[in-house]
């Protein structure tokens, strides 16, 4: 099984970033985001500011997203004690520096001012005013709301009269559910502290587990787009500070709407029963274990480029003659080569938004995106993939590209 595309949202208040010395922020931040990207991070949302103040890390964060070619959106944390129109104006002004941002959200969750809980009528009027200002000032842009069932129900229920009913961004933290605690424990990790760290390679499996569930939504909302589902996992590869991040699951529909990308690629081909599939190792050294989990003993290691014949697949692991290996570090070897593509360069037109990858195959790292209608020059083709003259690879599947 492959990665599950997901989103992470960032802001300067999170200990993952504020506790990090500024002279190493960019380096450590790049390393952390690259680790996440390699395991399914497909988009990000950065806090542009709060009240009428620009977030002091937004420039750095967006610099990282651009460097790693991660599409991004922006959000603004609203404070009910400050004039709503002024806050939305500040949001608009800050957003002008990021013309490549694809979407914009207002954070509707705060219910106090100067540590005093505000009245429902005040809060409802404040957030309605903020929403009206967004509609006036962000004309022609995609904008929405981040909120949660608990704060709407308790503090401003009438927000539901204008809250968008589709593609919404909602928080519902799975740490409060027994199924989550049990699953993290089954991986050998601790769900509430750093006592039992686990490898970040578990992230795809974690999101596959989350996909089996749905968030609790406000009354009258039947569809979610982005689900902020967990905020902490003690991944060994991240620093103690970086382990506190907001992870979000996103529907295919919402990915396309908010970030202009289609995360669905050509469906996997399911081989007939009894078919032996060949795989190639795509990591420098891959551990071979006695069973389909990191809990099992290591028998030996096999080097990059080794071709094995898979006999069985179980929970993201492949068994071959010498033992079990993680499928995450394997690329399927095409057994029946496609007709050769002419060696002379030619051009193709993109029919649906697709990933540009570092190497041919869906396991190749994502370099960026090719959008609908874009014309690209191809230098050669290999096993269903086109090599671009500008670098990177795209699928040659006729559903996504056509030769012109």
Buried (B, 14 or more C-beta within 10 A) or exposed (E): EBBBBBBBBBBBEBEBBBEBEEEEBBEBBBBBBBBBBBBBBBBBBBBBBBBBEBBEBBEBBBBBBEEBBBBBBBBBBBBBBBBBBEBBBBBBBBBEEBEEBBBBBBBBBBBEBEEEEBEBEBBBBBBBBBBBBBEEBBEEEBBBBBBBBBBBEEBBBBBBEEBBEEBBBBBBBBBEEEEBBEBBEEBBBBBEEEEEBBEBBBBBBBBBBBEEBEBEBBEEBEEBBBBBBBBBBBBEBBBEBBBBBBBBBBBEEBBBBBBBBBBEBBEEEEEEEEEEBBBBBBBEEBBBBEEBBBEBEEEEBBEEEBEBEBEEBEEBBBBBEEBBBBBBBBBBBBEEEEEEBEEEEBEBBBBBBBBBBEBBBBBBBBBBBBEEEBEBEBBBBBBBBBBBEEEBBBBBBEEBBEBE
